[in-house]
């Protein structure tokens, strides 16, 4: 019997530790569990229903897929946060989004507990009333300084129950709680010079750091990585610069660090900047990503062939050709059938077209393979593109890079050919 008591005690404390918010800003969008369950660490009263007064819901949310909801402004109800640890931190702000129906007219009070939820004696901000609109409103509350350096904090949203609308609803979404650590270096800005570099250029990467903590900091290091494998992870093998800042930074001080990336190539597109402080208490703001927008003046990719009038039952397609001697990544490049129309993204992930190689773009790869068989060139699928994307009586095709800059375009007419199931092909790929 003694063994099982010890095991139960261990599990109890393990659950508490798991529910604590050690990292700020703390953010909850209520999307981690399926309705009606609340996320781990959150709790609610059972004054209205035994299963819980606040539940998650998929209806009328601020940010999909879920929010929390409570019904009936005449009954006192509350929603309580997980345990928040403000040890060595200065309590800052509480932001959340609230939506009420017009009949939910109860007062809403936000309160804080310093003893893990046994008592709630500290009110946060003023009593909140129905805002008079039925859309979501942003609430921004200053957290009292009495929560600073407290390790057993919980925050409660309490419906007083002094309203008259028994069917009124109240929803919350996207709760954010922030605190300032004693030691916290953060990256607040990155810029590149020139803004649109060319292949072979040297690029200056300017990083702006800020002491976001409450104490002086020193010995910060700024590392820059060339994210060659596009996995958004700073690998040691990708490190190309490391700069140590010897200057001491007081709270709210900023400093600019410049690093030069020489002889830009197509693989130098995605850069990861990392700030390192040995005693940093908030790592959430230590890494930033920047994609260098490379200016391509060589017409590296051209629209080489168009199937705008395929045989019945066969799909349209567009063939692109890389005329250059470098790889071209088509991530976030777009196609349009005229400059002013909707632009359709070719790929949202890295898609490399090798030098002197082709890529075919179509609406559905399965349909293309079924109609034309397997081809040697890769085939990219744009499922959002209309089935009849290209007008048989004449149209335009335009190609845009990830910045939205036009790279190539062609306006065609059926008088040129390309009808009756035959494609229209560019005579010379390198020609304008």
N, C-alpha and C positions, 0 to 999 in steps of 0.2 A: 504493500500500500504506500509506503514511504517513497518508493521508486516512482510511482505514477504521479504523486504530488509534485515531486521535483521536476518531472518532465513537463507537467502542465504549467508550472511556474516559468520554465524556460521558454515555452511556446508563447506564453502571454507577453513576456518582455520582448521576444523576437518580433511579434506583431506590432508592438508599440514603436520599436526602432525602425521598422520598415515604413511606418506611416509618417514618421517625422520628416519635415521639409528642411534638410540641411543646406540646400542650395537656393539662393535667391538670385533673380526673382523667381518666386514660386508661381506657377501658372497651372490653371485647371480649366479645361474646356468641356469636361464631363463626357468625353468621347471614348473613354477606355473601357467602359462596360455597357452592355446592352440594357435597354430599358426593361424593367423599371429600377434596376439596381443602381446604387450610388457608387462612385469610385472608392477605392480603398482609402480608409481613414476618415471619410466623411460620414456624418451621422445626422439623424433627424428625429424629431419627436413623433409620438404616436397619438396625439390628441384627437386627430380627425379620423384616422384609420390605423388599424393595428399593424398593417404592413409598412407604415411610414408616411408621414405627411408630405415630405418632399420626395419626388421620384424623378428619374431621368425620362425624357420624352424625345421623340423625333419630330414633333409637330411645332412649327413656327419657331425655329431656332435662330440664333444670331449667326453662328458658324456651324455648318453641318458636321457630323450628323445629329448630335444630341445637345440638349440643354436640360436644366432642372426646372420643375414646375410644382406649384402648390395651388390648391383650390380652396375657396371660402375665406372671405375677409372677416368673418364674424368669429372665427376660432383662432386662439393663440397657437402659433406653430413656429418651429425654428429649424434652421439648417446650420450645422457646425462643421468647421474646417478640421483637417487633420492637425496633429500637433506640430507647432512651428517653433523652431529653435533659433532665437535671436541672440544667442551667446556671441559675444565679441562683435555684435552688429548693431548699427543704429537703425531703428525702425523708421520706415520712410512713408510709403503710400499704399493704398488699397484701391484698385480699379476693377470695376465689373460692369457688365451690361444688364440692365433690368428692363423687363417689358411687362406691363400690366394691361388687363382688360379695363374698360371704362368703369366697371362696377367694383373693381378691387380697390376700395378706398380706405383700407386699414393703414395705420401708421406702421412704418418699418424702422426698427432700431438695430444698429450694428454695435456689438459689444465684444469686449475682449476679456479673456480669462488668463490669469498668470499661474494658475495651479492645475493646468491640464484639463480644465473643463468643469471643475467642481463648483466654481462660482464665477459669475460674470459681472464685475463691478465697474468696469471701465467702458464708457460709451465712446464710440468712434464717430466723430462728426455730429451733425444735427439729425434729428428725426426726419426720415424721408417720407414724403407724401406722394400720392398719385401724381405723376408729372403732367397729366392732362392730354397725353398723346398715347396711342396704342401701339406705337413702334418702339423699338429698343432705344433706351437712352444710356449714355455713358455716365457712370458715377465715379467720381474721383475723390477719395477721402484721405486726409492726412492722418497717419497713424500716430497716436499719442506717444510722446517720448518715454512714458512709463513702461513701454514694452521693450525698450532698448536693453540689451544684455540679459534678457529673460529667456530661459530655456524651455519653459512649459506653457507656451502660449497657444490658445485656441481662439478663433474668431467665430462669432455667431451672428447670423442674420435672423432677427426675431420679428415675426408678424405679431403685432400687439393683439389683434383680434377685435379692435374697436370699430370695425367697418360695418357696413350694412349689406354688402353684396355676397350672398351665400354661394353664388356660382362664379364669382370673380376669380380670375387666374393671375398668378404672378410667376414670372420666369426669370432665371438668372443664367448667364453664360459668360465664358471667358473671364474668369477671376484671375487677377494678377496682384501679387503681394510682393513689394520690394523692400529691401533693406540695404543699408550701406555697411560693408565690412570695414574692419580697421585697415586691412591691407588689400587693395584691389586696383590693379592696373587694367585698363581697358582700351581697345582699339576703337576710336570713334570716327575715323575717316581714312579713306585711301583714295589717292588720285594718281594719275599717270601722265607723264609728259614725254612725247606728244600724246594727245588724246587718241588719235588714229595713226598709230605707227605703221610703217611699211616693213616688209620682210627685209632683214639685214640692218634695220635701225637699232640703235641703243635706246632703251626706255628707262626713264627715271621714275621709280615708284616711291611716292611720298606717303608715309604712314604717320597719322596723328594719334598720339597716345594721351590718355588723361588719367590722372590719379583720381579714381572714383571712390577711394576709401576715405577714412577719417583721420589717418595717420600719415606721416611722411614716409615715402618709400625711396629705395635706392637700389642700384645694381639690377636694373631691368635690361633684358636682352630681347632684341627683335630678330626673329628668324624668317627668312623667305625661302619658299619651296616652289620649284617648278613641277606642277602636278602633271607629270608626263602621262601617267596611267589613268588620269581623270577619275580617280576614286575619291577625291575630296579629303584624303587623309595625308597629313604631312609626314612623309617617310624620310628617314635619314639620308637615303640615297638620292633624294630629290632636293636636298638642301643646297642652295647656291650662295647664300649670304647670311652672316650672323654678326649683328652689331650690338655692342654693349654700351649702355647709357650710364655714364659715370655721374651725371648730374642728379642731385636729390630733387624729388618732386613733392611739393606741399599739396595738401588736399585741394582738388579742383585745378591744379596746375596742368598745363598741356605742353607737349613737346613734339616737334616734327623730326622724323628720321627719313633721310633720303638714301635710296639704294639704286644702283644702276644695273640693269640687265642688258648685257652687251650682245649685239648681233642676233636680233630676234629671228627665230625660225617658227615654222608652223606648229612645232611641238611646245613652244613657249607661251601658249595662249592662256592657260589657267594658272594663276599664281595664288599660293596660300601664304598669308602673313600671320605670324604667331608671336605674341608677346609673352615673355617668360619672367615671372617673379617668384623667387623661391618660397616665400611665405604668403603667396596669393590665396585669398580665401574665397574668391569667386572666379572660376575658370570659364564661366559661360560667355564672357566677352573678350576672350583672349585670342580668338581665331577669326579671321575674315578672309573672304575669297574675292578675287578680282579677275575678270576675264578681259584680257587685252583685245580691243577691237581693232584687228589688223586691217589696214587699208590695202585692198587688192586692186592695183592699177593695171594688172596684166591680163584682165579678162580670163582668169584662170579656169573658170567654169563657164561653159556656153551651152545653150539649148541647141542640141545637135540634130534631133529628129523628133517629129510629132506625128502621132496617129490620132487625127481628129475625126475621121470618118471610118471607123472600123466596120468590118462585115457584121451582119446581124448576129447578136449573141456574144460578140467579142468586146472586150473593154478598151477604152482609150488609154494611151500612155504617152509619156514624154521621156526622151532620152537626153541625159546630160553628159558632157564630156569634159574631163580635166585636161586642159591644154598645157598645163604648167609642168615643172619638174619637181614639185613638192606635193605632199599630201594636203588635201583640203577636207576639213571637218565640216559637215553639213548640219551639225547640231544647231537648231533654231533658225535654219535657213527656210525660206518660204517661196511658194509658187502662187502665181495669180494669173487669171486669164485676161486681166486688164489692170492697169496701174491703180485704178480707183476702187477695185472690187475687194472682196474678202481675200486675205492672204492665208494660205494653208501651210502649216508647218510640216516640213519634210520629215524631221526627226527631232525628238526632244532629248535624245541621248547621243553620245558621240557616234558619228557615221562618217567614216573615212573613205574618200574617193582617191585612189592612188594616182600618181602621175600617168598621163596618157591612158587613162581608164574611163570606162563608161559606168553610168548608173541609170537604171530605168525607174521611173516613178509612175505609179498607177493607183487606182482606188483600192483594189483588193488583189493581193498577190495570188491567192488561190485561184481566182477567176483568170488572172493573167497566165498562170502556169497551165491551167486547163485548156485555155484557148491557143496558146502559142508554144507550149512545151517548155522544157528547161533550157535556159540560155546561159551563156558563159558570164554575162554581166550580172552583178547583184541587182535585186529588185527591191525598191523601197515602197512601202504601202502608206498611203494617206487616206485613212478610212473616212475622215470628215469631208473629203473632196466629193463634190456631186458626181453622180454616175455619168451625166452628160455635162462634163466640165468645159469642153471645147465646142464652139459653135461651128457647125458644118458650113455655114454660109460665109465664114470669115470671122476672125477673132484675133486676140493678141495673147501671147504667153510671156510672162515676166518672171525673172528669178531675182530674189532679194537675199542678201546675206543676213547674219544674225543681228546687225545693227539697223536693218531695214533699208540699207543702201542698195539701189538697183545694180545688179551685176551684168545681166544680159536680158534682152527682150527681143521678140520678133512678132511682127504683125503679118498674118498670112491671109491668103485668099484662095478659094477653091480653084481659081483660074490657074494657079501655079501647079496644080496637081494635088495628090494626096487624097483622092476620093476613091470610092469603090473598094475599100479595104486595103488601100496602099498608103504607106506613110509618106510624109513630106520630110526630106532630108536636106540638111545644110550642105552646100557644095564644098566649102572649105571651112573647117572648124576654127582655124585661126583668123579667118577674115572677119571684119566688123559686120 
